[in-house]
Amino acid sequence: MWLVWLGVGLLAVVLELLTASALVSIWFAVGACAAALVSLLDFSIGIQIAVFVIMSFLSMLIVRPVAARYLRGNVVRTNADRYIGEKGIVTKKITSNDWGEVKIQGTIWHAVSVEDEEIEEGSRVKVVAIEGAKLLVMKLQNEDK
């Protein structure tokens, strides 16, 4: 029976290698190896299956978060989302019923206040989100400059 578990493990490894996204079936390979060891110790098929399921699940819970962090690598924002969290200067007054403008990293954007307040020209703001073609900003207090 251990050869069957070894085959399941090899199949899981092959499937992992064939998938474009990482970490899809490797957990089953770990579970199959553990089940093969239990099979070599001459335990019943029920115990072998239980070991397979438990070890597959545990390996996914323990290893996946760590592996995903390393496989994701250094994510570099390359689109408009890179402005989220950045600070800018209001170049056109933002009112509660009209868009204003904010200059961030040399680019002028339409902007609205997330707190639905007026923000005067020259005020410093922080981008909290992007909605369509406009920035959602909040006014910075003096200590946040």
N, CA, C and O atoms as a GROMACS GRO file, in nm:
protein
  580
    1MET      N    1   0.082  -0.121   0.000
    1MET     CA    2   0.000   0.000   0.000
    1MET      C    3   0.086   0.126   0.000
    1MET      O    4   0.044   0.231  -0.049
    2TRP      N    5   0.206   0.115   0.055
    2TRP     CA    6   0.292   0.233   0.061
    2TRP      C    7   0.328   0.284  -0.078
    2TRP      O    8   0.354   0.403  -0.097
    3LEU      N    9   0.330   0.191  -0.177
    3LEU     CA   10   0.359   0.233  -0.315
    3LEU      C   11   0.245   0.319  -0.372
    3LEU      O   12   0.269   0.410  -0.452
    4VAL      N   13   0.122   0.290  -0.332
    4VAL     CA   14   0.008   0.370  -0.375
    4VAL      C   15   0.023   0.512  -0.320
    4VAL      O   16   0.004   0.610  -0.392
    5TRP      N   17   0.057   0.522  -0.190
    5TRP     CA   18   0.077   0.654  -0.130
    5TRP      C   19   0.193   0.728  -0.195
    5TRP      O   20   0.187   0.850  -0.214
    6LEU      N   21   0.297   0.656  -0.229
    6LEU     CA   22   0.410   0.718  -0.296
    6LEU      C   23   0.366   0.771  -0.434
    6LEU      O   24   0.409   0.879  -0.477
    7GLY      N   25   0.282   0.695  -0.502
    7GLY     CA   26   0.229   0.739  -0.632
    7GLY      C   27   0.142   0.863  -0.617
    7GLY      O   28   0.150   0.954  -0.700
    8VAL      N   29   0.060   0.868  -0.513
    8VAL     CA   30  -0.024   0.985  -0.487
    8VAL      C   31   0.066   1.106  -0.461
    8VAL      O   32   0.040   1.216  -0.511
    9GLY      N   33   0.172   1.085  -0.385
    9GLY     CA   34   0.265   1.194  -0.355
    9GLY      C   35   0.335   1.244  -0.481
    9GLY      O   36   0.348   1.365  -0.500
   10LEU      N   37   0.380   1.153  -0.565
   10LEU     CA   38   0.446   1.193  -0.690
   10LEU      C   39   0.349   1.265  -0.783
   10LEU      O   40   0.386   1.364  -0.847
   11LEU      N   41   0.226   1.218  -0.790
   11LEU     CA   42   0.124   1.284  -0.871
   11LEU      C   43   0.099   1.427  -0.822
   11LEU      O   44   0.084   1.519  -0.902
   12ALA      N   45   0.094   1.444  -0.690
   12ALA     CA   46   0.074   1.578  -0.633
   12ALA      C   47   0.192   1.670  -0.668
   12ALA      O   48   0.172   1.788  -0.697
   13VAL      N   49   0.313   1.616  -0.664
   13VAL     CA   50   0.431   1.697  -0.699
   13VAL      C   51   0.427   1.735  -0.846
   13VAL      O   52   0.455   1.850  -0.881
   14VAL      N   53   0.391   1.641  -0.934
   14VAL     CA   54   0.382   1.670  -1.077
   14VAL      C   55   0.275   1.776  -1.103
   14VAL      O   56   0.298   1.868  -1.181
   15LEU      N   57   0.159   1.764  -1.038
   15LEU     CA   58   0.054   1.863  -1.054
   15LEU      C   59   0.101   2.001  -1.006
   15LEU      O   60   0.069   2.103  -1.067
   16GLU      N   61   0.177   2.003  -0.898
   16GLU     CA   62   0.231   2.130  -0.846
   16GLU      C   63   0.324   2.194  -0.949
   16GLU      O   64   0.321   2.315  -0.969
   17LEU      N   65   0.406   2.114  -1.012
   17LEU     CA   66   0.499   2.165  -1.111
   17LEU      C   67   0.428   2.214  -1.237
   17LEU      O   68   0.478   2.305  -1.305
   18LEU      N   69   0.313   2.156  -1.269
   18LEU     CA   70   0.240   2.194  -1.390
   18LEU      C   71   0.150   2.316  -1.372
   18LEU      O   72   0.108   2.376  -1.471
   19THR      N   73   0.121   2.353  -1.248
   19THR     CA   74   0.031   2.466  -1.227
   19THR      C   75   0.109   2.596  -1.232
   19THR      O   76   0.224   2.604  -1.188
   20ALA      N   77   0.046   2.697  -1.288
   20ALA     CA   78   0.111   2.828  -1.302
   20ALA      C   79   0.125   2.897  -1.167
   20ALA      O   80   0.226   2.961  -1.139
   21SER      N   81   0.024   2.885  -1.083
   21SER     CA   82   0.032   2.948  -0.951
   21SER      C   83   0.095   2.849  -0.853
   21SER      O   84   0.075   2.728  -0.863
   22ALA      N   85   0.168   2.902  -0.762
   22ALA     CA   86   0.242   2.818  -0.669
   22ALA      C   87   0.153   2.768  -0.555
   22ALA      O   88   0.050   2.827  -0.524
   23LEU      N   89   0.195   2.660  -0.497
   23LEU     CA   90   0.134   2.604  -0.376
   23LEU      C   91  -0.012   2.564  -0.394
   23LEU      O   92  -0.102   2.617  -0.328
   24VAL      N   93  -0.034   2.468  -0.484
   24VAL     CA   94  -0.168   2.420  -0.508
   24VAL      C   95  -0.187   2.279  -0.452
   24VAL      O   96  -0.284   2.253  -0.381
   25SER      N   97  -0.095   2.189  -0.483
   25SER     CA   98  -0.114   2.050  -0.443
   25SER      C   99   0.002   1.992  -0.362
   25SER      O  100   0.001   1.874  -0.330
   26ILE      N  101   0.100   2.072  -0.330
   26ILE     CA  102   0.216   2.021  -0.257
   26ILE      C  103   0.177   1.966  -0.119
   26ILE      O  104   0.245   1.879  -0.065
   27TRP      N  105   0.068   2.017  -0.064
   27TRP     CA  106   0.022   1.972   0.068
   27TRP      C  107  -0.016   1.825   0.065
   27TRP      O  108   0.005   1.752   0.162
   28PHE      N  109  -0.072   1.781  -0.049
   28PHE     CA  110  -0.112   1.641  -0.061
   28PHE      C  111   0.011   1.551  -0.073
   28PHE      O  112   0.007   1.435  -0.032
   29ALA      N  113   0.118   1.604  -0.128
   29ALA     CA  114   0.243   1.527  -0.136
   29ALA      C  115   0.296   1.502   0.004
   29ALA      O  116   0.343   1.393   0.034
   30VAL      N  117   0.290   1.604   0.091
   30VAL     CA  118   0.334   1.588   0.230
   30VAL      C  119   0.247   1.484   0.301
   30VAL      O  120   0.298   1.395   0.369
   31GLY      N  121   0.116   1.495   0.283
   31GLY     CA  122   0.024   1.399   0.345
   31GLY      C  123   0.045   1.258   0.293
   31GLY      O  124   0.037   1.162   0.370
   32ALA      N  125   0.073   1.243   0.164
   32ALA     CA  126   0.095   1.110   0.106
   32ALA      C  127   0.223   1.048   0.158
   32ALA      O  128   0.228   0.928   0.183
   33CYS      N  129   0.327   1.128   0.176
   33CYS     CA  130   0.453   1.075   0.232
   33CYS      C  131   0.432   1.026   0.374
   33CYS      O  132   0.483   0.921   0.413
   34ALA      N  133   0.357   1.104   0.453
   34ALA     CA  134   0.328   1.062   0.590
   34ALA      C  135   0.244   0.934   0.591
   34ALA      O  136   0.268   0.845   0.672
   35ALA      N  137   0.147   0.925   0.501
   35ALA     CA  138   0.063   0.805   0.493
   35ALA      C  139   0.146   0.685   0.448
   35ALA      O  140   0.122   0.574   0.494
   36ALA      N  141   0.242   0.705   0.360
   36ALA     CA  142   0.330   0.596   0.315
   36ALA      C  143   0.413   0.544   0.433
   36ALA      O  144   0.431   0.423   0.447
   37LEU      N  145   0.463   0.634   0.516
   37LEU     CA  146   0.539   0.591   0.634
   37LEU      C  147   0.451   0.510   0.730
   37LEU      O  148   0.495   0.409   0.784
   38VAL      N  149   0.328   0.556   0.750
   38VAL     CA  150   0.235   0.484   0.837
   38VAL      C  151   0.202   0.348   0.776
   38VAL      O  152   0.185   0.250   0.849
   39SER      N  153   0.192   0.342   0.645
   39SER     CA  154   0.166   0.216   0.576
   39SER      C  155   0.282   0.117   0.596
   39SER      O  156   0.260  -0.002   0.617
   40LEU      N  157   0.404   0.169   0.589
   40LEU     CA  158   0.521   0.083   0.612
   40LEU      C  159   0.523   0.027   0.754
   40LEU      O  160   0.579  -0.081   0.777
   41LEU      N  161   0.464   0.098   0.848
   41LEU     CA  162   0.454   0.050   0.986
   41LEU      C  163   0.335  -0.044   1.007
   41LEU      O  164   0.307  -0.087   1.118
   42ASP      N  165   0.266  -0.074   0.895
   42ASP     CA  166   0.159  -0.174   0.893
   42ASP      C  167   0.033  -0.133   0.969
   42ASP      O  168  -0.032  -0.216   1.033
   43PHE      N  169  -0.001  -0.003   0.962
   43PHE     CA  170  -0.126   0.044   1.021
   43PHE      C  171  -0.239   0.022   0.921
   43PHE      O  172  -0.215   0.003   0.802
   44SER      N  173  -0.363   0.025   0.971
   44SER     CA  174  -0.479   0.001   0.885
   44SER      C  175  -0.498   0.113   0.784
   44SER      O  176  -0.443   0.222   0.799
   45ILE      N  177  -0.577   0.085   0.680
   45ILE     CA  178  -0.604   0.183   0.574
   45ILE      C  179  -0.678   0.304   0.631
   45ILE      O  180  -0.657   0.416   0.584
   46GLY      N  181  -0.762   0.283   0.729
   46GLY     CA  182  -0.834   0.394   0.792
   46GLY      C  183  -0.738   0.492   0.858
   46GLY      O  184  -0.754   0.613   0.845
   47ILE      N  185  -0.641   0.439   0.928
   47ILE     CA  186  -0.541   0.524   0.994
   47ILE      C  187  -0.455   0.594   0.889
   47ILE      O  188  -0.419   0.711   0.905
   48GLN      N  189  -0.421   0.524   0.782
   48GLN     CA  190  -0.341   0.583   0.674
   48GLN      C  191  -0.414   0.701   0.611
   48GLN      O  192  -0.354   0.806   0.586
   49ILE      N  193  -0.543   0.684   0.585
   49ILE     CA  194  -0.623   0.792   0.527
   49ILE      C  195  -0.632   0.910   0.624
   49ILE      O  196  -0.620   1.026   0.583
   50ALA      N  197  -0.654   0.879   0.752
   50ALA     CA  198  -0.661   0.985   0.853
   50ALA      C  199  -0.529   1.063   0.860
   50ALA      O  200  -0.530   1.186   0.868
   51VAL      N  201  -0.417   0.993   0.856
   51VAL     CA  202  -0.286   1.059   0.857
   51VAL      C  203  -0.268   1.144   0.732
   51VAL      O  204  -0.216   1.256   0.740
   52PHE      N  205  -0.310   1.093   0.617
   52PHE     CA  206  -0.302   1.168   0.492
   52PHE      C  207  -0.379   1.300   0.502
   52PHE      O  208  -0.327   1.406   0.469
   53VAL      N  209  -0.503   1.291   0.549
   53VAL     CA  210  -0.588   1.411   0.557
   53VAL      C  211  -0.533   1.510   0.660
   53VAL      O  212  -0.523   1.630   0.632
   54ILE      N  213  -0.498   1.460   0.777
   54ILE     CA  214  -0.450   1.548   0.884
   54ILE      C  215  -0.317   1.615   0.845
   54ILE      O  216  -0.302   1.736   0.863
   55MET      N  217  -0.223   1.538   0.793
   55MET     CA  218  -0.094   1.595   0.756
   55MET      C  219  -0.105   1.693   0.639
   55MET      O  220  -0.035   1.794   0.635
   56SER      N  221  -0.192   1.663   0.544
   56SER     CA  222  -0.213   1.757   0.433
   56SER      C  223  -0.267   1.889   0.485
   56SER      O  224  -0.220   1.996   0.447
   57PHE      N  225  -0.366   1.880   0.572
   57PHE     CA  226  -0.427   2.001   0.628
   57PHE      C  227  -0.328   2.078   0.715
   57PHE      O  228  -0.317   2.201   0.703
   58LEU      N  229  -0.255   2.008   0.801
   58LEU     CA  230  -0.158   2.076   0.888
   58LEU      C  231  -0.045   2.141   0.809
   58LEU      O  232  -0.003   2.252   0.840
   59SER      N  233   0.003   2.073   0.706
   59SER     CA  234   0.111   2.132   0.628
   59SER      C  235   0.063   2.258   0.556
   59SER      O  236   0.138   2.354   0.540
   60MET      N  237  -0.062   2.258   0.513
   60MET     CA  238  -0.117   2.376   0.449
   60MET      C  239  -0.129   2.491   0.550
   60MET      O  240  -0.092   2.604   0.519
   61LEU      N  241  -0.178   2.463   0.669
   61LEU     CA  242  -0.196   2.567   0.770
   61LEU      C  243  -0.063   2.625   0.819
   61LEU      O  244  -0.053   2.745   0.843
   62ILE      N  245   0.036   2.541   0.833
   62ILE     CA  246   0.163   2.585   0.890
   62ILE      C  247   0.255   2.648   0.786
   62ILE      O  248   0.312   2.754   0.811
   63VAL      N  249   0.270   2.585   0.673
   63VAL     CA  250   0.371   2.627   0.575
   63VAL      C  251   0.319   2.733   0.478
   63VAL      O  252   0.396   2.819   0.436
   64ARG      N  253   0.193   2.729   0.442
   64ARG     CA  254   0.142   2.818   0.338
   64ARG      C  255   0.163   2.966   0.367
   64ARG      O  256   0.210   3.038   0.278
   65PRO      N  257   0.130   3.017   0.486
   65PRO     CA  258   0.151   3.160   0.510
   65PRO      C  259   0.297   3.203   0.495
   65PRO      O  260   0.326   3.310   0.441
   66VAL      N  261   0.388   3.121   0.543
   66VAL     CA  262   0.530   3.153   0.533
   66VAL      C  263   0.576   3.146   0.388
   66VAL      O  264   0.645   3.236   0.339
   67ALA      N  265   0.539   3.040   0.320
   67ALA     CA  266   0.581   3.022   0.181
   67ALA      C  267   0.520   3.129   0.090
   67ALA      O  268   0.587   3.179   0.000
   68ALA      N  269   0.395   3.165   0.114
   68ALA     CA  270   0.330   3.266   0.031
   68ALA      C  271   0.400   3.400   0.044
   68ALA      O  272   0.413   3.474  -0.053
   69ARG      N  273   0.446   3.431   0.164
   69ARG     CA  274   0.516   3.557   0.187
   69ARG      C  275   0.646   3.561   0.107
   69ARG      O  276   0.680   3.664   0.050
   70TYR      N  277   0.719   3.449   0.104
   70TYR     CA  278   0.845   3.444   0.030
   70TYR      C  279   0.824   3.434  -0.121
   70TYR      O  280   0.902   3.491  -0.197
   71LEU      N  281   0.721   3.364  -0.164
   71LEU     CA  282   0.696   3.349  -0.306
   71LEU      C  283   0.640   3.476  -0.369
   71LEU      O  284   0.661   3.502  -0.487
   72ARG      N  285   0.568   3.555  -0.290
   72ARG     CA  286   0.511   3.679  -0.341
   72ARG      C  287   0.621   3.777  -0.376
   72ARG      O  288   0.608   3.855  -0.471
   73GLY      N  289   0.728   3.774  -0.302
   73GLY     CA  290   0.842   3.860  -0.329
   73GLY      C  291   0.815   4.004  -0.293
   73GLY      O  292   0.727   4.034  -0.212
   74ASN      N  293   0.890   4.091  -0.353
   74ASN     CA  294   0.880   4.233  -0.326
   74ASN      C  295   0.781   4.294  -0.425
   74ASN      O  296   0.816   4.316  -0.541
   75VAL      N  297   0.660   4.323  -0.380
   75VAL     CA  298   0.558   4.378  -0.467
   75VAL      C  299   0.582   4.528  -0.482
   75VAL      O  300   0.586   4.601  -0.383
   76VAL      N  301   0.598   4.571  -0.604
   76VAL     CA  302   0.620   4.712  -0.632
   76VAL      C  303   0.495   4.766  -0.699
   76VAL      O  304   0.453   4.717  -0.805
   77ARG      N  305   0.436   4.866  -0.639
   77ARG     CA  306   0.316   4.927  -0.697
   77ARG      C  307   0.358   5.006  -0.820
   77ARG      O  308   0.450   5.088  -0.814
   78THR      N  309   0.293   4.981  -0.931
   78THR     CA  310   0.330   5.048  -1.055
   78THR      C  311   0.217   5.129  -1.115
   78THR      O  312   0.237   5.196  -1.217
   79ASN      N  313   0.102   5.125  -1.057
   79ASN     CA  314  -0.012   5.196  -1.112
   79ASN      C  315  -0.056   5.305  -1.016
   79ASN      O  316   0.020   5.344  -0.928
   80ALA      N  317  -0.175   5.354  -1.033
   80ALA     CA  318  -0.225   5.463  -0.950
   80ALA      C  319  -0.229   5.426  -0.802
   80ALA      O  320  -0.224   5.514  -0.717
   81ASP      N  321  -0.239   5.296  -0.770
   81ASP     CA  322  -0.246   5.256  -0.630
   81ASP      C  323  -0.120   5.294  -0.552
   81ASP      O  324  -0.121   5.291  -0.430
   82ARG      N  325  -0.012   5.330  -0.621
   82ARG     CA  326   0.110   5.370  -0.552
   82ARG      C  327   0.092   5.504  -0.480
   82ARG      O  328   0.172   5.538  -0.393
   83TYR      N  329  -0.014   5.579  -0.514
   83TYR     CA  330  -0.039   5.707  -0.449
   83TYR      C  331  -0.109   5.692  -0.313
   83TYR      O  332  -0.108   5.785  -0.233
   84ILE      N  333  -0.168   5.576  -0.287
   84ILE     CA  334  -0.237   5.555  -0.160
   84ILE      C  335  -0.134   5.562  -0.048
   84ILE      O  336  -0.032   5.494  -0.050
   85GLY      N  337  -0.164   5.646   0.050
   85GLY     CA  338  -0.074   5.667   0.162
   85GLY      C  339   0.022   5.783   0.142
   85GLY      O  340   0.090   5.824   0.236
   86GLU      N  341   0.030   5.835   0.019
   86GLU     CA  342   0.120   5.947  -0.010
   86GLU      C  343   0.058   6.080   0.036
   86GLU      O  344  -0.063   6.091   0.054
   87LYS      N  345   0.145   6.178   0.055
   87LYS     CA  346   0.100   6.312   0.094
   87LYS      C  347   0.115   6.405  -0.023
   87LYS      O  348   0.207   6.392  -0.104
   88GLY      N  349   0.022   6.501  -0.032
   88GLY     CA  350   0.025   6.599  -0.140
   88GLY      C  351  -0.026   6.733  -0.094
   88GLY      O  352  -0.059   6.753   0.023
   89ILE      N  353  -0.031   6.826  -0.188
   89ILE     CA  354  -0.075   6.962  -0.158
   89ILE      C  355  -0.197   6.996  -0.243
   89ILE      O  356  -0.201   6.968  -0.363
   90VAL      N  357  -0.297   7.056  -0.179
   90VAL     CA  358  -0.418   7.098  -0.250
   90VAL      C  359  -0.384   7.217  -0.339
   90VAL      O  360  -0.332   7.318  -0.291
   91THR      N  361  -0.412   7.205  -0.468
   91THR     CA  362  -0.386   7.314  -0.563
   91THR      C  363  -0.515   7.386  -0.603
   91THR      O  364  -0.510   7.497  -0.657
   92LYS      N  365  -0.629   7.324  -0.576
   92LYS     CA  366  -0.760   7.387  -0.599
   92LYS      C  367  -0.848   7.343  -0.483
   92LYS      O  368  -0.860   7.224  -0.455
   93LYS      N  369  -0.911   7.439  -0.417
   93LYS     CA  370  -0.991   7.416  -0.297
   93LYS      C  371  -1.088   7.299  -0.316
   93LYS      O  372  -1.156   7.289  -0.418
   94ILE      N  373  -1.093   7.213  -0.216
   94ILE     CA  374  -1.186   7.100  -0.214
   94ILE      C  375  -1.304   7.140  -0.128
   94ILE      O  376  -1.287   7.177  -0.011
   95THR      N  377  -1.425   7.134  -0.184
   95THR     CA  378  -1.545   7.166  -0.107
   95THR      C  379  -1.630   7.041  -0.091
   95THR      O  380  -1.604   6.938  -0.153
   96SER      N  381  -1.731   7.052  -0.007
   96SER     CA  382  -1.816   6.935   0.019
   96SER      C  383  -1.902   6.896  -0.100
   96SER      O  384  -1.949   6.783  -0.108
   97ASN      N  385  -1.922   6.991  -0.195
   97ASN     CA  386  -2.005   6.958  -0.312
   97ASN      C  387  -1.930   6.971  -0.444
   97ASN      O  388  -1.992   6.967  -0.550
   98ASP      N  389  -1.798   6.988  -0.440
   98ASP     CA  390  -1.721   7.002  -0.563
   98ASP      C  391  -1.582   6.942  -0.546
   98ASP      O  392  -1.521   6.951  -0.439
   99TRP      N  393  -1.534   6.882  -0.653
   99TRP     CA  394  -1.399   6.827  -0.651
   99TRP      C  395  -1.298   6.940  -0.648
   99TRP      O  396  -1.320   7.049  -0.701
  100GLY      N  397  -1.187   6.912  -0.584
  100GLY     CA  398  -1.074   7.004  -0.589
  100GLY      C  399  -0.962   6.936  -0.664
  100GLY      O  400  -0.984   6.838  -0.736
  101GLU      N  401  -0.841   6.988  -0.648
  101GLU     CA  402  -0.725   6.926  -0.712
  101GLU      C  403  -0.612   6.914  -0.612
  101GLU      O  404  -0.596   6.997  -0.523
  102VAL      N  405  -0.535   6.806  -0.628
  102VAL     CA  406  -0.422   6.779  -0.541
  102VAL      C  407  -0.302   6.744  -0.628
  102VAL      O  408  -0.314   6.673  -0.728
  103LYS      N  409  -0.187   6.797  -0.589
  103LYS     CA  410  -0.064   6.764  -0.660
  103LYS      C  411   0.016   6.664  -0.577
  103LYS      O  412   0.051   6.690  -0.462
  104ILE      N  413   0.043   6.548  -0.640
  104ILE     CA  414   0.120   6.443  -0.575
  104ILE      C  415   0.224   6.394  -0.673
  104ILE      O  416   0.193   6.358  -0.787
  105GLN      N  417   0.348   6.393  -0.628
  105GLN     CA  418   0.461   6.346  -0.710
  105GLN      C  419   0.461   6.411  -0.849
  105GLN      O  420   0.487   6.345  -0.949
  106GLY      N  421   0.430   6.540  -0.852
  106GLY     CA  422   0.434   6.613  -0.978
  106GLY      C  423   0.312   6.598  -1.066
  106GLY      O  424   0.308   6.653  -1.176
  107THR      N  425   0.212   6.524  -1.022
  107THR     CA  426   0.091   6.500  -1.101
  107THR      C  427  -0.029   6.564  -1.032
  107THR      O  428  -0.045   6.553  -0.911
  108ILE      N  429  -0.113   6.630  -1.111
  108ILE     CA  430  -0.235   6.690  -1.059
  108ILE      C  431  -0.350   6.590  -1.073
  108ILE      O  432  -0.372   6.533  -1.180
  109TRP      N  433  -0.422   6.569  -0.963
  109TRP     CA  434  -0.536   6.478  -0.959
  109TRP      C  435  -0.660   6.552  -0.910
  109TRP      O  436  -0.649   6.645  -0.830
  110HIS      N  437  -0.778   6.511  -0.958
  110HIS     CA  438  -0.902   6.554  -0.897
  110HIS      C  439  -0.910   6.486  -0.762
  110HIS      O  440  -0.865   6.372  -0.746
  111ALA      N  441  -0.967   6.556  -0.663
  111ALA     CA  442  -0.973   6.498  -0.529
  111ALA      C  443  -1.099   6.542  -0.457
  111ALA      O  444  -1.154   6.650  -0.482
  112VAL      N  445  -1.144   6.456  -0.366
  112VAL     CA  446  -1.254   6.488  -0.276
  112VAL      C  447  -1.212   6.451  -0.134
  112VAL      O  448  -1.125   6.366  -0.115
  113SER      N  449  -1.274   6.514  -0.038
  113SER     CA  450  -1.243   6.487   0.102
  113SER      C  451  -1.324   6.368   0.151
  113SER      O  452  -1.444   6.361   0.128
  114VAL      N  453  -1.259   6.275   0.219
  114VAL     CA  454  -1.331   6.160   0.274
  114VAL      C  455  -1.413   6.202   0.396
  114VAL      O  456  -1.509   6.134   0.433
  115GLU      N  457  -1.375   6.312   0.457
  115GLU     CA  458  -1.447   6.361   0.575
  115GLU      C  459  -1.552   6.465   0.538
  115GLU      O  460  -1.612   6.528   0.625
  116ASP      N  461  -1.574   6.481   0.407
  116ASP     CA  462  -1.676   6.573   0.355
  116ASP      C  463  -1.659   6.714   0.413
  116ASP      O  464  -1.756   6.778   0.453
  117GLU      N  465  -1.534   6.760   0.415
  117GLU     CA  466  -1.505   6.893   0.466
  117GLU      C  467  -1.434   6.975   0.360
  117GLU      O  468  -1.381   6.921   0.263
  118GLU      N  469  -1.435   7.106   0.378
  118GLU     CA  470  -1.362   7.193   0.287
  118GLU      C  471  -1.214   7.188   0.324
  118GLU      O  472  -1.177   7.190   0.441
  119ILE      N  473  -1.131   7.181   0.220
  119ILE     CA  474  -0.986   7.183   0.241
  119ILE      C  475  -0.930   7.294   0.153
  119ILE      O  476  -0.945   7.292   0.031
  120GLU      N  477  -0.868   7.389   0.216
  120GLU     CA  478  -0.819   7.508   0.148
  120GLU      C  479  -0.698   7.478   0.060
  120GLU      O  480  -0.623   7.383   0.085
  121GLU      N  481  -0.681   7.560  -0.043
  121GLU     CA  482  -0.565   7.553  -0.130
  121GLU      C  483  -0.438   7.572  -0.046
  121GLU      O  484  -0.433   7.658   0.042
  122GLY      N  485  -0.337   7.491  -0.073
  122GLY     CA  486  -0.211   7.497   0.001
  122GLY      C  487  -0.205   7.402   0.119
  122GLY      O  488  -0.098   7.381   0.177
  123SER      N  489  -0.319   7.342   0.156
  123SER     CA  490  -0.321   7.247   0.268
  123SER      C  491  -0.256   7.116   0.227
  123SER      O  492  -0.259   7.078   0.110
  124ARG      N  493  -0.198   7.049   0.325
  124ARG     CA  494  -0.139   6.917   0.300
  124ARG      C  495  -0.244   6.811   0.329
  124ARG      O  496  -0.317   6.818   0.427
  125VAL      N  497  -0.249   6.711   0.240
  125VAL     CA  498  -0.345   6.602   0.253
  125VAL      C  499  -0.276   6.468   0.235
  125VAL      O  500  -0.165   6.460   0.183
  126LYS      N  501  -0.344   6.365   0.279
  126LYS     CA  502  -0.296   6.227   0.262
  126LYS      C  503  -0.399   6.151   0.181
  126LYS      O  504  -0.519   6.161   0.207
  127VAL      N  505  -0.353   6.074   0.083
  127VAL     CA  506  -0.443   5.994  -0.001
  127VAL      C  507  -0.480   5.867   0.075
  127VAL      O  508  -0.392   5.792   0.119
  128VAL      N  509  -0.610   5.844   0.091
  128VAL     CA  510  -0.655   5.723   0.161
  128VAL      C  511  -0.712   5.619   0.066
  128VAL      O  512  -0.721   5.501   0.099
  129ALA      N  513  -0.753   5.663  -0.055
  129ALA     CA  514  -0.807   5.568  -0.152
  129ALA      C  515  -0.816   5.636  -0.288
  129ALA      O  516  -0.799   5.758  -0.301
  130ILE      N  517  -0.843   5.556  -0.388
  130ILE     CA  518  -0.865   5.607  -0.523
  130ILE      C  519  -0.999   5.552  -0.569
  130ILE      O  520  -1.026   5.432  -0.559
  131GLU      N  521  -1.082   5.640  -0.620
  131GLU     CA  522  -1.214   5.601  -0.669
  131GLU      C  523  -1.230   5.656  -0.810
  131GLU      O  524  -1.248   5.776  -0.830
  132GLY      N  525  -1.223   5.567  -0.906
  132GLY     CA  526  -1.230   5.610  -1.045
  132GLY      C  527  -1.109   5.694  -1.081
  132GLY      O  528  -0.995   5.647  -1.072
  133ALA      N  529  -1.133   5.819  -1.121
  133ALA     CA  530  -1.024   5.908  -1.162
  133ALA      C  531  -0.998   6.015  -1.058
  133ALA      O  532  -0.936   6.118  -1.088
  134LYS      N  533  -1.045   5.993  -0.934
  134LYS     CA  534  -1.022   6.094  -0.831
  134LYS      C  535  -0.964   6.030  -0.706
  134LYS      O  536  -0.987   5.913  -0.676
  135LEU      N  537  -0.888   6.112  -0.633
  135LEU     CA  538  -0.829   6.069  -0.507
  135LEU      C  539  -0.925   6.101  -0.393
  135LEU      O  540  -0.991   6.205  -0.394
  136LEU      N  541  -0.932   6.014  -0.296
  136LEU     CA  542  -1.004   6.041  -0.172
  136LEU      C  543  -0.898   6.078  -0.070
  136LEU      O  544  -0.810   5.997  -0.038
  137VAL      N  545  -0.906   6.200  -0.019
  137VAL     CA  546  -0.800   6.251   0.067
  137VAL      C  547  -0.855   6.296   0.202
  137VAL      O  548  -0.974   6.322   0.217
  138MET      N  549  -0.764   6.304   0.299
  138MET     CA  550  -0.798   6.361   0.428
  138MET      C  551  -0.693   6.465   0.463
  138MET      O  552  -0.575   6.448   0.435
  139LYS      N  553  -0.738   6.572   0.525
  139LYS     CA  554  -0.649   6.682   0.562
  139LYS      C  555  -0.555   6.637   0.672
  139LYS      O  556  -0.596   6.571   0.768
  140LEU      N  557  -0.428   6.673   0.658
  140LEU     CA  558  -0.330   6.642   0.760
  140LEU      C  559  -0.329   6.752   0.866
  140LEU      O  560  -0.341   6.870   0.834
  141GLN      N  561  -0.314   6.711   0.989
  141GLN     CA  562  -0.300   6.808   1.097
  141GLN      C  563  -0.155   6.855   1.100
  141GLN      O  564  -0.070   6.794   1.034
  142ASN      N  565  -0.125   6.958   1.173
  142ASN     CA  566   0.010   7.016   1.176
  142ASN      C  567   0.117   6.915   1.212
  142ASN      O  568   0.227   6.920   1.156
  143GLU      N  569   0.089   6.822   1.306
  143GLU     CA  570   0.191   6.727   1.348
  143GLU      C  571   0.218   6.619   1.244
  143GLU      O  572   0.320   6.551   1.254
  144ASP      N  573   0.130   6.600   1.145
  144ASP     CA  574   0.148   6.497   1.044
  144ASP      C  575   0.228   6.546   0.924
  144ASP      O  576   0.256   6.467   0.833
  145LYS      N  577   0.266   6.672   0.921
  145LYS     CA  578   0.336   6.725   0.804
  145LYS      C  579   0.473   6.666   0.797
  145LYS      O  580   0.549   6.698   0.705
   0.00000   0.00000   0.00000
